[in-house]
Amino acid sequence: MTSKLPSVIASLSIHKIDSGLYDFTVSCSGQPLYEDAGFSSVTEAIVAAIQQEGPIRGFELSYGSIVIGTYLCEELKADAAGIADHAMERRAVLREN
């Protein structure tokens, strides 16, 4: 009999450090799991963040402190660029108001 690990939805927070420079933090239940910096785009940060092993099934994605949505790892892998564009557009709209 094979036992499955419980699925986890982690938080993926991406921040713009400077023009063309981004970092990310992955956490679960408020505890940081891993982080990295030095990415040239939101897309690059997403791709790097999802290259993990373990029970993480998906991520609650936030960009610049604005929650964008919850995505399965498969969705992020399949359309990282589209999701990154959506995150940047959503942040811009919400920052305007």
N, C-alpha and C positions, 0 to 999 in steps of 0.2 A: 504494500500500500504506500502510495506517495503522498506526503503531506505538503501542502502549499503554505508558503509564508503569507502572512496577512498583507493585503495591499495597503499602500500608504500614499496619501496625497500630501506632498510636501509644498512648501512655499518657495517660490523662486522670485526674488526681488532683484531687479536690474536698475542700476543707477548710472546716469551720465556724469562722469567725473569732470570731463572737459570736452571741448569740441573734438569729436571723433574718438573718444576714449570712454569705455564703459567697464563696469564691474558687475558681479552678481554675488548673491548670497543665497544658499539653499538651507532652509530650516524646516524643522518639524516640531510641532507643539511648542513653539517659541525657542527651541534649542538649535543653534547653528550646527549644521552638518558639514558643510564645506563652502568655500568661497574662492573666487579668483578674480583677477583684474587684468587690464591691458588689452581689451578687445576693441576692435575698430568700429563695431556696429552692434546694434541690439540683436540682429540675427546671429552674429558670431558668438555673442554671449549666451543666447538660447542654445545653440548647437553644442557649445562647450558644457553647459550646465546639465544637459540631458545625457551626456556620455558617462553614465554612472552604472554601477552594479548594485543589486539589492532589490528590496521589495517596493521601491517607488514606482507607482502605477501612473502617476500624473502629477501635475503642478498647478497650484493656484498662482498665476502669474501677475506680478505687479511691476509697473514701470514708473519710476519717479514717485513712489508712494501712492499710486492710484492702481487699484485692483482692476485688472483687465478681464480676467476670466479664469476658468479652470479647464485645463486641457490634459488629455491623455498623452503619455509619452509618444505614442504612435502618431498622434495629430501634430505634435511639435516637430517630430522627425520629418513628417511628410510635407509640412508647410511652414517651416521656421520663418522664412522671409515674409510670407503673407501675414502671419501672426505678429511678427515684429512691426510691420507696417501698420497693422490695426492698433497695436499698443501705442505707437507714436502718434497716430491720428487721434485716438481716444484721449490721450494725455493732453494733447494740444487743445482739443475741444473743451475739456473740463478745466483747463487752466485759464481759458479765456473768460469764463463766467465767474 
